[in-house]
């Protein structure tokens, strides 16, 4: 597997981790709560993302577009959740999905962008 393929695989793994985290929270939330397995799903998602990131770092990357997508994701996603937690203004939750989309765009950049051959 060359560097380009490793980067694409790592980006796909992280993309999937984000999608599965969202699916667990929004699509399976009631079921996971009823079965008492929310902690299991959250732990699986956390480890998935941490190891996906490790794969990505190991693959050695540099991409300004991805960098700015991730920065926007952190500001929008994390920032809106921090503000929501501090203020209890629930309308701030409407901003959070924009951060999630920014994260996904940053990872999609690696899935679909032309990569240099190793």
Phi and psi restraints in degrees (value plus and minus 20) as a CYANA .aco file:
   2 UNK   PHI    -103.4   -63.4
   2 UNK   PSI     155.6   195.6
   3 UNK   PHI     -78.8   -38.8
   3 UNK   PSI     -62.7   -22.7
   4 UNK   PHI     -80.7   -40.7
   4 UNK   PSI     -62.9   -22.9
   5 UNK   PHI     -86.7   -46.7
   5 UNK   PSI     -59.2   -19.2
   6 UNK   PHI     -83.8   -43.8
   6 UNK   PSI     -61.7   -21.7
   7 UNK   PHI     -83.4   -43.4
   7 UNK   PSI     -63.3   -23.3
   8 UNK   PHI     -84.7   -44.7
   8 UNK   PSI     -61.0   -21.0
   9 UNK   PHI     -84.3   -44.3
   9 UNK   PSI     -66.8   -26.8
  10 UNK   PHI     -81.2   -41.2
  10 UNK   PSI     -63.4   -23.4
  11 UNK   PHI     -83.8   -43.8
  11 UNK   PSI     -59.1   -19.1
  12 UNK   PHI     -85.0   -45.0
  12 UNK   PSI     -59.2   -19.2
  13 UNK   PHI     -83.1   -43.1
  13 UNK   PSI     -64.5   -24.5
  14 UNK   PHI     -90.1   -50.1
  14 UNK   PSI     -60.2   -20.2
  15 UNK   PHI     -75.4   -35.4
  15 UNK   PSI     -66.2   -26.2
  16 UNK   PHI     -85.4   -45.4
  16 UNK   PSI     -59.1   -19.1
  17 UNK   PHI     -80.0   -40.0
  17 UNK   PSI     -61.8   -21.8
  18 UNK   PHI     -85.6   -45.6
  18 UNK   PSI     -64.9   -24.9
  19 UNK   PHI     -83.0   -43.0
  19 UNK   PSI     -62.1   -22.1
  20 UNK   PHI     -88.5   -48.5
  20 UNK   PSI     -56.5   -16.5
  21 UNK   PHI     -81.2   -41.2
  21 UNK   PSI     -64.3   -24.3
  22 UNK   PHI     -86.1   -46.1
  22 UNK   PSI     -62.3   -22.3
  23 UNK   PHI     -82.9   -42.9
  23 UNK   PSI     -61.4   -21.4
  24 UNK   PHI     -82.3   -42.3
  24 UNK   PSI     -61.8   -21.8
  25 UNK   PHI     -93.5   -53.5
  25 UNK   PSI     -58.9   -18.9
  26 UNK   PHI    -124.2   -84.2
  26 UNK   PSI     -56.1   -16.1
  27 UNK   PHI    -112.9   -72.9
  27 UNK   PSI     -51.1   -11.1
  28 UNK   PHI    -134.6   -94.6
  28 UNK   PSI     -16.9    23.1
  29 UNK   PHI     -71.1   -31.1
  29 UNK   PSI     -69.8   -29.8
  30 UNK   PHI     -84.3   -44.3
  30 UNK   PSI     -63.0   -23.0
  31 UNK   PHI     -85.0   -45.0
  31 UNK   PSI     -65.9   -25.9
  32 UNK   PHI     -83.9   -43.9
  32 UNK   PSI     -56.8   -16.8
  33 UNK   PHI     -88.0   -48.0
  33 UNK   PSI     -61.2   -21.2
  34 UNK   PHI     -84.4   -44.4
  34 UNK   PSI     -53.6   -13.6
  35 UNK   PHI    -113.6   -73.6
  35 UNK   PSI     -23.3    16.7
  36 UNK   PHI      50.3    90.3
  36 UNK   PSI       9.6    49.6
  37 UNK   PHI    -133.1   -93.1
  37 UNK   PSI      -4.3    35.7
  38 UNK   PHI     -80.0   -40.0
  38 UNK   PSI     -63.9   -23.9
  39 UNK   PHI     -80.9   -40.9
  39 UNK   PSI     -57.8   -17.8
  40 UNK   PHI     -83.7   -43.7
  40 UNK   PSI     -65.9   -25.9
  41 UNK   PHI     -83.9   -43.9
  41 UNK   PSI     -63.8   -23.8
  42 UNK   PHI     -84.0   -44.0
  42 UNK   PSI     -61.3   -21.3
  43 UNK   PHI     -85.1   -45.1
  43 UNK   PSI     -62.5   -22.5
  44 UNK   PHI     -80.4   -40.4
  44 UNK   PSI     -64.3   -24.3
  45 UNK   PHI     -85.0   -45.0
  45 UNK   PSI     -62.9   -22.9
  46 UNK   PHI     -79.9   -39.9
  46 UNK   PSI     -70.2   -30.2
  47 UNK   PHI     -85.6   -45.6
  47 UNK   PSI     -59.2   -19.2
  48 UNK   PHI     -75.7   -35.7
  48 UNK   PSI     -69.8   -29.8
  49 UNK   PHI     -89.0   -49.0
  49 UNK   PSI     -62.0   -22.0
  50 UNK   PHI     -81.5   -41.5
  50 UNK   PSI     -64.8   -24.8
  51 UNK   PHI     -94.8   -54.8
  51 UNK   PSI     -52.0   -12.0
  52 UNK   PHI     -82.8   -42.8
  52 UNK   PSI     -60.9   -20.9
  53 UNK   PHI     -84.4   -44.4
  53 UNK   PSI     -61.8   -21.8
  54 UNK   PHI     -80.1   -40.1
  54 UNK   PSI     -62.0   -22.0
  55 UNK   PHI     -79.1   -39.1
  55 UNK   PSI     -62.5   -22.5
  56 UNK   PHI     -85.7   -45.7
  56 UNK   PSI     -63.6   -23.6
  57 UNK   PHI     -82.9   -42.9
  57 UNK   PSI     -63.7   -23.7
  58 UNK   PHI     -81.2   -41.2
  58 UNK   PSI     -53.7   -13.7
  59 UNK   PHI     -90.9   -50.9
  59 UNK   PSI     -28.2    11.8
  60 UNK   PHI      38.2    78.2
  60 UNK   PSI      86.6   126.6
  61 UNK   PHI    -151.1  -111.1
  61 UNK   PSI     143.8   183.8
  62 UNK   PHI    -179.1  -139.1
  62 UNK   PSI     104.3   144.3
  63 UNK   PHI    -178.9  -138.9
  63 UNK   PSI      87.6   127.6
  64 UNK   PHI     -78.4   -38.4
  64 UNK   PSI     -58.7   -18.7
  65 UNK   PHI     -81.8   -41.8
  65 UNK   PSI     -68.1   -28.1
  66 UNK   PHI     -80.7   -40.7
  66 UNK   PSI     -61.8   -21.8
  67 UNK   PHI     -75.6   -35.6
  67 UNK   PSI     -68.2   -28.2
  68 UNK   PHI     -91.6   -51.6
  68 UNK   PSI     -52.5   -12.5
  69 UNK   PHI     -83.1   -43.1
  69 UNK   PSI     -63.8   -23.8
  70 UNK   PHI     -85.6   -45.6
  70 UNK   PSI     -60.3   -20.3
  71 UNK   PHI     -81.3   -41.3
  71 UNK   PSI     -66.2   -26.2
  72 UNK   PHI     -81.7   -41.7
  72 UNK   PSI     -60.3   -20.3
  73 UNK   PHI     -81.7   -41.7
  73 UNK   PSI     -62.8   -22.8
  74 UNK   PHI     -83.7   -43.7
  74 UNK   PSI     -65.0   -25.0
  75 UNK   PHI     -83.9   -43.9
  75 UNK   PSI     -68.2   -28.2
  76 UNK   PHI     -95.1   -55.1
  76 UNK   PSI     -68.4   -28.4
  77 UNK   PHI     -92.7   -52.7
  77 UNK   PSI     -83.9   -43.9
  78 UNK   PHI     -85.4   -45.4
  78 UNK   PSI     -63.3   -23.3
  79 UNK   PHI     -78.3   -38.3
  79 UNK   PSI     -63.9   -23.9
  80 UNK   PHI     -87.6   -47.6
  80 UNK   PSI     -55.8   -15.8
  81 UNK   PHI     -90.1   -50.1
  81 UNK   PSI     -58.5   -18.5
  82 UNK   PHI     -81.1   -41.1
  82 UNK   PSI     -67.0   -27.0
  83 UNK   PHI     -83.5   -43.5
  83 UNK   PSI     -60.9   -20.9
  84 UNK   PHI     -81.0   -41.0
  84 UNK   PSI     -65.0   -25.0
  85 UNK   PHI     -83.4   -43.4
  85 UNK   PSI     -56.7   -16.7
  86 UNK   PHI    -100.0   -60.0
  86 UNK   PSI     -53.3   -13.3
  87 UNK   PHI    -129.1   -89.1
  87 UNK   PSI     -39.0     1.0
  88 UNK   PHI      40.7    80.7
  88 UNK   PSI       6.3    46.3
  89 UNK   PHI    -107.8   -67.8
  89 UNK   PSI      80.3   120.3
  90 UNK   PHI     -85.5   -45.5
  90 UNK   PSI     -43.2    -3.2
  91 UNK   PHI     -84.0   -44.0
  91 UNK   PSI     -40.1    -0.1
  92 UNK   PHI     -84.1   -44.1
  92 UNK   PSI     -43.9    -3.9
  93 UNK   PHI     -81.9   -41.9
  93 UNK   PSI     -39.8     0.2
  94 UNK   PHI     -90.0   -50.0
  94 UNK   PSI     -40.8    -0.8
  95 UNK   PHI    -101.8   -61.8
  95 UNK   PSI     -50.1   -10.1
  96 UNK   PHI     -73.2   -33.2
  96 UNK   PSI     -65.5   -25.5
  97 UNK   PHI     -80.4   -40.4
  97 UNK   PSI     -47.8    -7.8
  98 UNK   PHI     -84.6   -44.6
  98 UNK   PSI     -56.6   -16.6
  99 UNK   PHI     -86.7   -46.7
  99 UNK   PSI     -60.9   -20.9
 100 UNK   PHI     -80.7   -40.7
 100 UNK   PSI     -60.9   -20.9
 101 UNK   PHI     -84.7   -44.7
 101 UNK   PSI     -59.0   -19.0
 102 UNK   PHI     -81.6   -41.6
 102 UNK   PSI     -63.6   -23.6
 103 UNK   PHI     -79.3   -39.3
 103 UNK   PSI     -67.6   -27.6
 104 UNK   PHI     -82.4   -42.4
 104 UNK   PSI     -58.9   -18.9
 105 UNK   PHI     -84.6   -44.6
 105 UNK   PSI     -59.1   -19.1
 106 UNK   PHI     -81.3   -41.3
 106 UNK   PSI     -63.5   -23.5
 107 UNK   PHI     -93.1   -53.1
 107 UNK   PSI     -57.4   -17.4
 108 UNK   PHI     -82.0   -42.0
 108 UNK   PSI     -49.6    -9.6
 109 UNK   PHI     -75.1   -35.1
 109 UNK   PSI     -60.5   -20.5
 110 UNK   PHI     -96.9   -56.9
 110 UNK   PSI     -50.9   -10.9
 111 UNK   PHI     -89.4   -49.4
 111 UNK   PSI     -62.0   -22.0
 112 UNK   PHI    -126.7   -86.7
 112 UNK   PSI     -33.1     6.9
 113 UNK   PHI     -95.1   -55.1
 113 UNK   PSI     128.7   168.7
 114 UNK   PHI     -90.8   -50.8
 114 UNK   PSI     109.2   149.2
 115 UNK   PHI    -128.8   -88.8
 115 UNK   PSI     128.1   168.1
 116 UNK   PHI     -86.6   -46.6
 116 UNK   PSI     125.3   165.3
 117 UNK   PHI     -97.6   -57.6
 117 UNK   PSI     129.2   169.2
